Amino acid sequence: MYKISLGVFCLVLVMIFGNVMDVTGSNDADEMCIPMGTILLEPPEGVEAKRPPVDFHHPTHFEFKCQTCHHKWVISEPIVGCSTTGCHDVAEAPKKPEKGAIDKELAAKYYKTAYHNLCIGCHKEMRIQNKALEMSGRVLKENLPNTGPTGCKQCHITEEE
């Protein structure tokens, strides 16, 4: 119910302020396209997938700021995906050197690390917050938010034939 109310509120704001381009500060020549359904998350081109791709339901995440996931997004520019050149475009996991640790910056650019750390990390943090609320003994007016999946098989769903 909360998500529906939030969605209706956002639509009213868009109608009040004109179109989405005006709200985001973009000019009329630019076009802001926000995926409203499911986005298929899969490895970059040329990488053989070991697990099935993930169906990411974008609207479920509209309660968060866009910058939570699109952490390098500048509001006046179009949003780009994670695998964009210069962001999380490394297609192979960095190898651990004989001495020392893996380069953390390079590891963060590995596409799998980006998804797993951001998605699973956020879901686990929400689970911790929900548990703390449950243990606090406070009477809650609303149900606790769904924390999202944290296991491989919950995201990488195999087709059973």
C-alpha positions, 0 to 999 in steps of 0.5 A: 500500500505504501509503494502505491501511495508513493507512486501516486504521489510521484505521478502527481508531482510530475503532473504539477511540475510539468514533464519529467525533464523539467523535474530533473533539470534536463532540457527539452532536447534530452530524454529521461527514460526510467525503466518501469518493469523488469530489467534483465541483469546479465554478464557483459557481452563475451562473458560466459554466464555460470548462472542464469540472468537475474530479473531485477524488478526496478519499480520495487526499488523506487523508494530509494534515491536513484544515487543509491545504485547509480552512485556516479549519476549526475542529475543533469545527465542521462542515467547509465547502466552499471556495465558502462565503460569506466564504471563496472566494466571489468569482465574478469575477476581480478586475481590475488597477487602472490604477495599482498591483497587484491586491488580493491578499486579493480575489484569494485570495477568487476561487474559481479562484485558491483551487483553482489556487494550493492544488492546483497549488501543492501538486502542484508542491511535491511534484514539487520534493521528489521531484526533490530525493530522486531527486538526493540519491543516497539509496536509497529503500525506497518509491516516491516519492509521486504528485505529482498533476496540474499541467496544465489538461488533466490536471484538466479532462478533456474528454469525447471523443465 
